[in-house]
Amino acid sequence: MFDGQNIFGDAGSFAGGWHVHKAVARMAARPIVVGVDHGRAARIDELTPFSGKLDTTLGTLVDELLPRVRARFATGKIFVGGASLGGLAALYAHLTRPDAFAGAMAMSPSLWFARAKLARYLTTRERTGSRIYLDMGTRERSCPLAAALADELRARGHDVMWRPDPRGRHHETSWRRRFPKALRFLVAP
């Protein structure tokens, strides 16, 4: 999970954590969640698709972090996720490296950062049957873009759960509330 400083407890998070550990504890099959912090000044550069720095970050994750996780834990499929810019980075990570990431969780992805480039990029990617969870608060300005993206991803053969949230905002509390269902969708058999 990108923006790891926000996913567990409240300490260190921008506006309160997602309490991912509590959602995982309530699941019968307990997935392993690894958080990668991106809370400093370089966050935008590190997580923006097509900037080059995200590709460097992905290389480090795939070549260094994932082998360590696999060596220490019994892993099955590995998914990538995040919210806001982290959600956009997760989509890009999965589409760029489907060999490493079986699917993506993109909560309120910051589509205004790279929507046109992402749409063009989708046309260059091979069709896959991966799982992608995509949500957005209906009051967020990019909700129509996210709905169109869900349709594009489905047309390209992905199993997409599109979840427009009438109560949702571009905020940690909305992502905390939506996370358990997103995780259950990704890890379901």
N, C-alpha and C positions, 0 to 999 in steps of 0.2 A: 504494500500500500504506500503510495506517495503521500507526502505531508504527514509522515509518521508522528510528528509532534502533536498532532490533533486527534489521533485515533484511539488512544487508550484513556488515560485520566485527564483531568482538567489542567494540571500543572504543565506549563509550557505551551499550551494551546492558545490559539488566537481568541476564541470565544467559547471555551468549554469543549471538552473532549467528546468523542463519539461513544466511549465506553465499549469498544469492540470486544474486550475480554468478557464482558457480561453477556453479550449476544452469543459468543462462542460457547460459553459455559452452559447455555440453555439448549444447545444442539446435541442430538444423540451422537452423531459423528462429528468430532471436534477438529475442524481444520486448523492448520497452523497459520497464524497471521504475522507477517514480518513488516514492521514499519520502517520506512526510509525517510528520515527528516529532510525537509526542504524549507526551513523557516527563516532563512537568512536572506541577505541582500541579493544573492545570486539565484534565488528561487525562480523568478520569472525566466531568466536565461536558461536555467537547468531544465525547466518543465515545458518550454514552448516548442511545439513541433516545428520542424523545418528550420530550426535555428542552428543546428549542428551540435549544440551542447547537450540537447536531449539524447541525440544518438550516442554521444560519449557516455552519458549517464547510463543508457541502456546497455552499452558494451560492458561497463563495470558491473551492472546488475547481473547480466547473463554470464559473463566470463568469470566473475569473482564471487559474487554473493550467492547465486543459485547453486553452484557446486558445493559451497559450504553448507547451505541448508539441506541439500540432498544427502550429504555425507553424515549429517547429524540426526536427521529425522527421516522416517519412512514417508516419502511423498508420492502422491499420485500426480494428477494434473496440477499445474501451477497457473494461477490467474493473477492479473494485475489490476489494481484499482486505485481510485482516488476521487476527489471532489474538486469542483471548480477547475483551476488550471491542472490540478492533479488528475481530474477526470479526463480532461482532454489529453494529457500525457499518457494516461492508461489506454485510451483508445488507440492512439498512435503507436504505443509500445506493442500492443497486441497485433495490430495490422502490419507493423514492420517486422515483428519477430514472432509469428505464429508458431514457429518451432519451439520457442521457449515459453510462451504464454498461451494457454489453451483458450483463453477468453478474457474479457475485461468487464470491470465495474466502473461505469462512468456516471457519477452523480453530479448533476448540474454542471456538465462540462462547459468550460469557457469557450464556446464556439465562436464568439466574435473575434478571438485571437487569430483563428486560422481557418474559418469555415470554407472559404473558396478553395484554398489549397487542399484542405481535407477532402472536399468533394472531388477534386481532380485526382487526388491521390488514390481514392477508393477505386477509381476506374482502372488503375494500374495494378491493383492487387488481385491475386488469385482468389477465386471463390472458395470459401470454406464453410464448414458447418459448425463453427464455433458458437459459444454462448456469449452474448453481450447483454449486460444489464445497463439500461440507460434511463435516467429519470431527470426531471426538472420540475420546479414549482411553476404552476401555470401563470403566476404573476411575474416570473422572470422574463426579461425581454427576449431571451433566446429560445423560449419554449417552442415557438413555431419552427425554428431551425432544428431543434432537437427532434421534433415529431417527424420532420422530413428526413432527417438523418436515420431515424429508426426505420422508415420505409425503405430507404436506400440500402441499409444494411440487410434487411430481410430479402430484398430483391437480389442481393449478392449471395444469398444462401446461409446467412447467419441466423441462429436461433436467438431472437431478440425479445427481451422483456422491456417494453416501453412503458414507463410509469409516470404520467403527468400527475402532479400532486397539487390539488386545489388549495391546500393549506401551506404548501412549501414555499420557502424563501431560499435565497442564496446565502445560507447560514449553517453553521455547525449544528444547531439544534434540529434543523430539518434533516440533515444527513444522518445524525444520530438516530432519529426516529425511523428513517427509511433503510438503514444499514442491515438490520436482521433479515428482512425479506430479500434484499439484494444478495446477501451471502447465501441464503438458502437456495435461491435460484441458481447461482453459479455452481454450487457443490452438489446439487441434486444428481442422483444417478441417471 
